[in-house]
Every structure is written in structure tokens, then in C-alpha cells.
Amino acid sequence: MTDAAARAASLLKDHRASIDRLDAILVYTLAERFKHTQSVGRLKADHDLPPSDPMRESQQIQRLERLAREADLDPEFARKFLNFVIAEVIRHHEQYQS
């Protein structure tokens, strides 16, 4: 292995280690987020509130798109990601209502 290839392999290892740590942070952060949204779902069910709140969802999407732009992340990706999370949250909320 050449010095350049060894250096590239070392850099790759470092990047992958960082990615692995960030993936763990994402998983634990999502788990914490869903603990809160599950509490919200139970609260909504207990008080006969609808499982979906389109105004809140729209505000959150706009907020996340703004944060994405500030973080130099594709806002379209952030919107798609939050839409996916919102759909899962609503699915959980609907389960509490049945």
C-alpha cells in the first residue's frame, strides 16, 4: 500500500467512525423524540383531540427547512425526512385513539 493509499484508508476510517457516532446520536435522538410524541398521542386520545395537527405540522416543516438552510443541508431532504417522521407520529396517535 502506498503512503497516499494508507493515508486515504486512515481518513476513511476516521470519517466512518464519526458517521457511526452520528448514526447512534440520530437513533437515540429519534427514540427520545418518539417518547415525547407518544405522550402527546396519549394526551390527545384522552382528550378526544385529533391525531393530526396540520397547522403545527406545516409550521414544523417550515422551521426545519429554515434550520436545514442554516446548516447547509438540502431543505427538500429535511422536509421529506420530517414528513416521514410526522406520518409515523400520526400513525402512533391513531393507534391510541382506537
Secondary structure, DSSP 8 states (H G I E B T S, - for coil): --HHHHHHHHHHHHHHHHHHHHHHHHHHHHHHHHHHHHHHHHHHHHTT--S--HHHHHHHHHHHHHHHHHTT--HHHHHHHHHHHHHHHHHHHHHHH-
